[in-house]
Amino acid sequence: MDQTSTGTLIRNLRLKLDMTQEEFAHSLGITVSTVNRWENGHSEPSKLARASIVGLSEKRGVTIDPVTLTMPQAQTQTQTPAPGFEAYAR
């Protein structure tokens, strides 16, 4: 995978986690400039950093593929409520 698309995936994941670059970096134990370099395609996360990203996302309730850093399709789609739920939603 090229660095630009990896950076885009990391940025999208960070935004999905509702985190700033600073919060994301602090949670991973790295510098903000490292996150910035990843997101701008100037460098790629190491295997250890990828494992940390996966662990952080899972702690925050988002499952991602550890190799591609992509989210499964099921998480990007909205779920429909169970039949009969509409009565409780009023």
N, CA, C and O atoms as a DFTB+ gen file, in Angstrom:
360 C
 N C O
     1  1       0.851      -1.173       0.000
     2  2       0.000       0.000       0.000
     3  2       0.896       1.235       0.000
     4  3       1.896       1.284       0.715
     5  1       0.531       2.229      -0.805
     6  2       1.383       3.407      -0.847
     7  2       1.138       4.305       0.362
     8  3       0.112       4.201       1.034
     9  1       2.102       5.192       0.625
    10  2       2.089       5.993       1.838
    11  2       0.915       6.970       1.886
    12  3       0.367       7.215       2.961
    13  1       0.524       7.525       0.755
    14  2      -0.567       8.492       0.750
    15  2      -1.868       7.843       1.179
    16  3      -2.594       8.409       1.998
    17  1      -2.181       6.674       0.651
    18  2      -3.439       6.032       1.030
    19  2      -3.390       5.536       2.479
    20  3      -4.414       5.552       3.162
    21  1      -2.235       5.102       2.954
    22  2      -2.108       4.729       4.363
    23  2      -2.367       5.941       5.241
    24  3      -3.051       5.841       6.260
    25  1      -1.824       7.081       4.850
    26  2      -2.048       8.315       5.599
    27  2      -3.511       8.706       5.629
    28  3      -4.019       9.156       6.657
    29  1      -4.188       8.536       4.506
    30  2      -5.616       8.839       4.440
    31  2      -6.400       7.913       5.349
    32  3      -7.328       8.348       6.030
    33  1      -6.034       6.642       5.364
    34  2      -6.714       5.678       6.237
    35  2      -6.504       6.032       7.702
    36  3      -7.439       5.954       8.500
    37  1      -5.290       6.418       8.059
    38  2      -4.998       6.794       9.448
    39  2      -5.790       8.047       9.828
    40  3      -6.355       8.121      10.919
    41  1      -5.827       9.015       8.937
    42  2      -6.580      10.243       9.221
    43  2      -8.066       9.935       9.391
    44  3      -8.701      10.421      10.327
    45  1      -8.623       9.121       8.479
    46  2     -10.043       8.758       8.577
    47  2     -10.336       8.007       9.868
    48  3     -11.367       8.235      10.501
    49  1      -9.439       7.118      10.257
    50  2      -9.619       6.382      11.506
    51  2      -9.568       7.338      12.694
    52  3     -10.407       7.253      13.591
    53  1      -8.596       8.243      12.710
    54  2      -8.481       9.211      13.805
    55  2      -9.744      10.052      13.921
    56  3     -10.225      10.316      15.023
    57  1     -10.276      10.471      12.783
    58  2     -11.507      11.255      12.804
    59  2     -12.693      10.413      13.265
    60  3     -13.565      10.911      13.978
    61  1     -12.733       9.141      12.863
    62  2     -13.796       8.232      13.313
    63  2     -13.721       8.064      14.830
    64  3     -14.750       7.942      15.494
    65  1     -12.516       8.058      15.371
    66  2     -12.329       7.942      16.820
    67  2     -12.583       9.272      17.525
    68  3     -12.534       9.353      18.753
    69  1     -12.854      10.314      16.739
    70  2     -13.134      11.660      17.256
    71  2     -11.972      12.169      18.109
    72  3     -12.153      12.621      19.239
    73  1     -10.766      12.079      17.524
    74  2      -9.556      12.495      18.228
    75  2      -8.793      13.521      17.403
    76  3      -8.808      13.484      16.173
    77  1      -8.125      14.436      18.099
    78  2      -7.198      15.350      17.434
    79  2      -5.893      14.600      17.180
    80  3      -5.684      13.507      17.708
    81  1      -5.017      15.194      16.369
    82  2      -3.704      14.574      16.165
    83  2      -2.977      14.462      17.493
    84  3      -2.303      13.465      17.753
    85  1      -3.109      15.474      18.332
    86  2      -2.430      15.463      19.629
    87  2      -2.956      14.337      20.521
    88  3      -2.168      13.629      21.147
    89  1      -4.270      14.168      20.585
    90  2      -4.849      13.096      21.407
    91  2      -4.450      11.724      20.872
    92  3      -4.118      10.819      21.637
    93  1      -4.487      11.583      19.545
    94  2      -4.121      10.321      18.904
    95  2      -2.661       9.986      19.210
    96  3      -2.341       8.858      19.586
    97  1      -1.782      10.974      19.048
    98  2      -0.356      10.767      19.312
    99  2      -0.121      10.398      20.770
   100  3       0.626       9.464      21.063
   101  1      -0.749      11.120      21.679
   102  2      -0.581      10.850      23.105
   103  2      -1.045       9.434      23.451
   104  3      -0.393       8.737      24.228
   105  1      -2.168       9.013      22.876
   106  2      -2.690       7.668      23.143
   107  2      -1.761       6.574      22.640
   108  3      -1.723       5.477      23.197
   109  1      -1.012       6.877      21.583
   110  2      -0.084       5.890      21.011
   111  2       1.327       6.015      21.568
   112  3       2.172       5.156      21.314
   113  1       1.590       7.083      22.329
   114  2       2.923       7.282      22.881
   115  2       3.930       7.753      21.851
   116  3       5.111       7.411      21.923
   117  1       3.459       8.543      20.885
   118  2       4.337       9.073      19.839
   119  2       4.157      10.588      19.772
   120  3       3.348      11.151      20.511
   121  1       4.900      11.242      18.899
   122  2       4.795      12.691      18.776
   123  2       3.716      13.075      17.760
   124  3       3.344      12.289      16.889
   125  1       3.235      14.294      17.902
   126  2       2.246      14.823      16.960
   127  2       2.845      14.901      15.560
   128  3       2.155      14.650      14.572
   129  1       4.120      15.246      15.476
   130  2       4.751      15.340      14.155
   131  2       4.798      13.979      13.458
   132  3       4.749      13.918      12.229
   133  1       4.890      12.902      14.213
   134  2       4.865      11.561      13.613
   135  2       3.499      11.297      13.002
   136  3       3.407      10.812      11.874
   137  1       2.425      11.614      13.742
   138  2       1.067      11.437      13.207
   139  2       0.908      12.294      11.956
   140  3       0.348      11.840      10.958
   141  1       1.396      13.525      12.006
   142  2       1.301      14.422      10.869
   143  2       2.041      13.860       9.657
   144  3       1.534      13.928       8.538
   145  1       3.229      13.309       9.871
   146  2       3.997      12.720       8.761
   147  2       3.260      11.524       8.169
   148  3       3.252      11.351       6.950
   149  1       2.640      10.693       9.009
   150  2       1.850       9.565       8.507
   151  2       0.705      10.062       7.640
   152  3       0.514       9.599       6.516
   153  1      -0.058      11.013       8.179
   154  2      -1.252      11.484       7.490
   155  2      -0.926      12.211       6.192
   156  3      -1.727      12.188       5.257
   157  1       0.222      12.847       6.119
   158  2       0.613      13.562       4.907
   159  2       1.421      12.702       3.935
   160  3       1.867      13.192       2.898
   161  1       1.611      11.421       4.264
   162  2       2.279      10.497       3.365
   163  2       3.785      10.603       3.333
   164  3       4.414      10.109       2.397
   165  1       4.391      11.240       4.338
   166  2       5.843      11.384       4.362
   167  2       6.543      10.186       5.006
   168  3       7.741       9.980       4.809
   169  1       5.793       9.403       5.774
   170  2       6.342       8.178       6.358
   171  2       5.196       7.228       6.669
   172  3       4.025       7.603       6.603
   173  1       5.544       6.006       7.006
   174  2       4.556       4.967       7.310
   175  2       4.750       4.484       8.737
   176  3       5.872       4.492       9.244
   177  1       3.665       4.061       9.397
   178  2       3.824       3.512      10.744
   179  2       4.555       2.168      10.707
   180  3       4.384       1.381       9.776
   181  1       5.362       1.922      11.723
   182  2       6.058       0.639      11.848
   183  2       5.047      -0.449      12.217
   184  3       3.875      -0.165      12.466
   185  1       5.512      -1.677      12.248
   186  2       4.631      -2.784      12.648
   187  2       4.148      -2.599      14.085
   188  3       2.993      -2.881      14.402
   189  1       5.040      -2.124      14.946
   190  2       4.673      -1.877      16.335
   191  2       3.628      -0.759      16.422
   192  3       2.666      -0.863      17.183
   193  1       3.819       0.300      15.647
   194  2       2.858       1.411      15.637
   195  2       1.511       0.943      15.098
   196  3       0.467       1.338      15.616
   197  1       1.526       0.107      14.062
   198  2       0.266      -0.434      13.517
   199  2      -0.459      -1.245      14.584
   200  3      -1.678      -1.138      14.722
   201  1       0.277      -2.053      15.339
   202  2      -0.343      -2.841      16.409
   203  2      -0.944      -1.925      17.470
   204  3      -2.012      -2.215      18.010
   205  1      -0.270      -0.833      17.766
   206  2      -0.788       0.132      18.738
   207  2      -2.049       0.811      18.213
   208  3      -2.993       1.040      18.969
   209  1      -2.068       1.132      16.921
   210  2      -3.244       1.756      16.309
   211  2      -4.430       0.803      16.373
   212  3      -5.544       1.214      16.696
   213  1      -4.193      -0.466      16.065
   214  2      -5.261      -1.470      16.124
   215  2      -5.777      -1.593      17.559
   216  3      -6.987      -1.621      17.783
   217  1      -4.864      -1.665      18.527
   218  2      -5.265      -1.777      19.927
   219  2      -6.074      -0.578      20.390
   220  3      -7.077      -0.736      21.086
   221  1      -5.646       0.617      20.012
   222  2      -6.370       1.828      20.390
   223  2      -7.766       1.841      19.775
   224  3      -8.744       2.162      20.450
   225  1      -7.855       1.498      18.515
   226  2      -9.164       1.527      17.856
   227  2     -10.107       0.503      18.483
   228  3     -11.292       0.783      18.661
   229  1      -9.594      -0.674      18.816
   230  2     -10.446      -1.686      19.436
   231  2     -10.889      -1.262      20.831
   232  3     -12.019      -1.540      21.233
   233  1     -10.004      -0.588      21.578
   234  2     -10.383      -0.066      22.894
   235  2     -11.507       0.955      22.779
   236  3     -12.342       1.084      23.675
   237  1     -11.513       1.680      21.658
   238  2     -12.526       2.716      21.448
   239  2     -13.732       2.195      20.676
   240  3     -14.601       2.974      20.283
   241  1     -13.792       0.862      20.452
   242  2     -14.968       0.248      19.839
   243  2     -14.990       0.210      18.321
   244  3     -16.050       0.013      17.727
   245  1     -13.841       0.395      17.683
   246  2     -13.762       0.356      16.223
   247  2     -12.810      -0.765      15.830
   248  3     -11.639      -0.748      16.210
   249  1     -13.303      -1.734      15.076
   250  2     -12.467      -2.847      14.629
   251  2     -11.867      -2.498      13.276
   252  3     -12.576      -2.066      12.367
   253  1     -10.554      -2.686      13.144
   254  2      -9.884      -2.438      11.869
   255  2      -8.990      -3.612      11.520
   256  3      -8.579      -4.379      12.390
   257  1      -8.696      -3.739      10.241
   258  2      -7.780      -4.771       9.767
   259  2      -6.356      -4.345      10.129
   260  3      -5.951      -3.233       9.792
   261  1      -5.591      -5.200      10.803
   262  2      -4.255      -4.811      11.247
   263  2      -3.251      -4.591      10.113
   264  3      -2.247      -3.906      10.308
   265  1      -3.504      -5.153       8.948
   266  2      -2.568      -5.005       7.834
   267  2      -2.882      -3.757       7.016
   268  3      -1.993      -2.964       6.705
   269  1      -4.159      -3.593       6.672
   270  2      -4.524      -2.479       5.788
   271  2      -5.030      -1.248       6.537
   272  3      -5.159      -0.174       5.948
   273  1      -5.319      -1.396       7.839
   274  2      -5.869      -0.324       8.664
   275  2      -7.221       0.161       8.144
   276  3      -7.580       1.327       8.311
   277  1      -7.964      -0.749       7.510
   278  2      -9.293      -0.398       7.017
   279  2     -10.357      -0.951       7.943
   280  3     -10.134      -1.931       8.653
   281  1     -11.530      -0.303       7.926
   282  2     -12.652      -0.746       8.735
   283  2     -13.517      -1.687       7.909
   284  3     -13.722      -1.445       6.720
   285  1     -14.030      -2.760       8.518
   286  2     -14.929      -3.657       7.791
   287  2     -16.173      -2.903       7.319
   288  3     -16.575      -1.914       7.933
   289  1     -16.770      -3.367       6.242
   290  2     -17.955      -2.718       5.680
   291  2     -19.096      -2.623       6.683
   292  3     -19.851      -1.651       6.664
   293  1     -19.234      -3.606       7.552
   294  2     -20.337      -3.616       8.515
   295  2     -20.299      -2.390       9.422
   296  3     -21.352      -1.907       9.837
   297  1     -19.116      -1.876       9.738
   298  2     -19.015      -0.713      10.621
   299  2     -19.322       0.579       9.903
   300  3     -19.649       1.578      10.545
   301  1     -19.224       0.585       8.590
   302  2     -19.478       1.813       7.862
   303  2     -20.939       1.935       7.469
   304  3     -21.368       3.006       7.040
   305  1     -21.719       0.860       7.603
   306  2     -23.131       0.895       7.266
   307  2     -23.956       1.111       8.526
   308  3     -23.563       0.700       9.617
   309  1     -25.097       1.757       8.362
   310  2     -25.978       1.955       9.499
   311  2     -26.824       0.710       9.703
   312  3     -27.177       0.022       8.745
   313  1     -27.141       0.433      10.936
   314  2     -27.943      -0.739      11.247
   315  2     -29.399      -0.333      11.386
   316  3     -29.709       0.737      11.910
   317  1     -30.292      -1.198      10.910
   318  2     -31.717      -0.918      11.039
   319  2     -32.206      -1.483      12.367
   320  3     -31.747      -2.543      12.792
   321  1     -33.127      -0.791      13.026
   322  2     -33.632      -1.286      14.304
   323  2     -34.437      -2.572      14.126
   324  3     -34.968      -2.849      13.051
   325  1     -34.512      -3.332      15.186
   326  2     -35.279      -4.579      15.168
   327  2     -36.755      -4.270      14.967
   328  3     -37.213      -3.191      15.345
   329  1     -37.515      -5.202      14.376
   330  2     -38.944      -4.975      14.191
   331  2     -39.618      -4.688      15.532
   332  3     -39.324      -5.331      16.540
   333  1     -40.515      -3.724      15.527
   334  2     -41.223      -3.368      16.751
   335  2     -40.516      -2.319      17.573
   336  3     -41.088      -1.801      18.532
   337  1     -39.284      -1.990      17.222
   338  2     -38.514      -0.998      17.972
   339  2     -39.105       0.398      17.829
   340  3     -38.980       1.227      18.730
   341  1     -39.748       0.654      16.695
   342  2     -40.303       1.993      16.434
   343  2     -41.238       2.435      17.543
   344  3     -41.292       3.620      17.873
   345  1     -41.985       1.488      18.130
   346  2     -42.938       1.834      19.190
   347  2     -42.217       2.388      20.424
   348  3     -42.767       3.238      21.125
   349  1     -41.025       1.930      20.689
   350  2     -40.263       2.387      21.854
   351  2     -39.530       3.702      21.594
   352  3     -39.166       4.420      22.525
   353  1     -39.323       3.999      20.331
   354  2     -38.546       5.194      19.965
   355  2     -39.366       6.482      20.085
   356  3     -38.809       7.574      19.977
   357  1     -40.658       6.371      20.301
   358  2     -41.511       7.575      20.353
   359  2     -41.413       8.300      21.639
   360  3     -42.071       9.325      21.821
